[in-house]
Amino acid sequence: MHFFRRLPEIQAMSFDLDDTLYKNQAVIDNMEVKFREWLVANHPVSGLKDRDWWLELKRAVLIDHPDIVHDVTLWRHTQIKCGLIKLGYNDTEANQAADVAMQEVLRLRNLISVPESTHRVLRLLSKKIPLVAISNGNANPESIGLSQYFQLELRAGPDGRAKPYPDMFEVAIAHLGVCPESVLHVGDHGRTDVLGAKNHGLSACWFNDRVYTARTFEKLTILPDIEIRHLDELLELIH
């Protein structure tokens, strides 16, 4: 654990999910491959266009609907719907197909193996202070066995704009009813987590389990209050 600033008394913690409480990239990679297979099997016309075409369509959807960046589930749904319309489906058919497709996307997206060490840390922390989940992604804490530790679960889109915007941080603070700086937000991302937390009055813990340092991590534009490499270091902060 490395301290960049003196911490106030920590009365609550908020947690990013992806790549903080578990490894996420392999989950996403698997989801992309398996979902493509599912989509082609269930809607063969989708196979007429390659992966690059679908990626370009996703970018085009964002250009046409810039606020959709805050809701990755809606963004994906819109991409699928628009793609099927371009491939000959009518609006109703495409919307219904996208609804069903998103069930498969979310099933695959939540095939997450959470380390026992994460369960242990969250279990011990939750016995002493309130915990909140704040995620820009669409992993479901209940589906992956983490909801039991959190008093509140916030997800970009349904619960406001994505971090580093203030929306979800403000909801968390209002729910907790404590001074913002007494809430330690824990996350791996320099901009969405560290900058987001510091910009809105929370204390920030950078979870850095890679080879980066504060000097070499280009996404880190403001220093966190503390840096950790293992979640169990958080237990030292709570007495």
Beta strands, then each sheet from edge to edge (+ up, - down):
strand 1: 2-3
strand 2: 12-15
strand 3: 131-135
strand 4: 152-155
strand 5: 183-187
strand 6: 203-207
strand 7: 226-228
sheet 1: 1+ 7- 6- 5- 2- 3- 4-
end
